[in-house]
Amino acid sequence: MIKSRRDIAFYIILYPLPMHKEAFDKAKAIICEKSLDMLEDAFEKKPLPKPKCDTRAVDENIKLAQKLGITGTPAVIFPDGVLIPGAISAEAIIRQIDKK
């Protein structure tokens, strides 16, 4: 359903939670490589290589999430600032975007 809506874009901000021991390094590796394939591998719990760059992006994401009061993942933030914690369906995303 989302595929039919070319006006909807997703920006994925990696926010590793402390309870997931390897998540920080995995997030860093994905950002260093700018790799959607590595992101998919991480979701499938496949091992990822160590980060190959020095980036503060993950640290900045954590600070932003804390500032916004985000305590879990996933979380969806809409252009109007509405925050919906947890996973939501494509239909719910479209309904929220189409609210007038």
C-alpha positions in Angstrom: 0.0 0.0 0.0 2.8 2.4 0.8 4.4 1.6 -2.5 1.4 3.2 -4.2 2.0 6.5 -2.4 5.0 8.1 -4.0 4.4 11.2 -1.9 5.4 9.3 1.3 9.1 9.1 2.2 10.7 7.4 5.2 13.8 8.5 6.9 15.4 5.8 9.1 17.2 7.2 12.1 19.1 4.4 13.9 18.5 4.5 17.6 20.2 1.5 19.3 18.7 0.8 22.7 21.1 -0.1 25.6 19.4 -3.4 26.2 20.7 -4.7 22.8 24.4 -5.2 23.4 25.7 -5.1 19.8 23.2 -2.6 18.5 25.4 0.5 18.9 28.3 -1.0 16.8 25.8 -2.4 14.2 24.2 1.0 13.8 27.6 2.6 13.4 28.6 0.1 10.8 25.4 0.6 8.8 25.9 4.4 8.9 29.5 4.1 7.9 28.7 1.9 4.9 25.3 3.7 4.1 24.0 0.2 3.4 20.3 -0.8 3.3 21.5 -4.4 2.8 23.4 -4.2 6.1 20.2 -2.8 7.8 18.2 -5.7 6.5 20.9 -8.1 7.7 20.8 -6.5 11.2 17.0 -7.0 11.3 17.5 -10.6 10.4 20.0 -10.9 13.3 22.9 -11.6 11.0 26.4 -10.6 12.1 27.8 -7.3 10.8 31.4 -6.2 10.4 32.9 -3.7 12.8 32.3 0.0 11.9 34.9 1.2 9.3 34.6 4.9 10.1 34.6 7.2 13.0 31.1 8.8 13.2 29.2 10.6 15.9 25.9 10.1 14.1 24.7 7.3 16.4 25.5 9.4 19.5 23.7 12.3 18.0 20.7 10.1 17.3 20.6 8.9 20.9 20.7 12.5 22.2 17.9 13.5 19.8 15.7 10.6 20.8 16.2 11.4 24.4 15.3 15.1 23.8 12.1 14.0 22.0 11.2 11.6 24.7 11.5 8.5 22.6 12.2 5.5 24.8 11.7 2.6 22.4 11.8 1.5 18.8 10.3 1.6 16.4 8.8 5.0 16.7 7.3 7.0 13.8 7.4 10.8 13.8 5.1 12.5 11.2 5.8 15.8 9.5 3.3 17.6 11.8 5.3 16.4 14.8 2.9 13.6 15.9 4.9 10.8 17.5 3.5 7.2 17.4 5.5 4.7 19.4 5.7 1.1 18.2 5.1 -0.5 14.9 2.1 0.7 12.9 0.4 -0.5 9.8 0.7 1.0 6.4 -3.0 1.9 6.5 -2.5 3.7 9.8 0.5 5.7 8.4 -1.6 6.7 5.4 -4.6 7.7 7.6 -2.3 9.9 9.8 -0.7 11.6 6.7 -4.1 12.2 5.1 -5.6 13.9 8.2 -6.6 17.4 7.4 
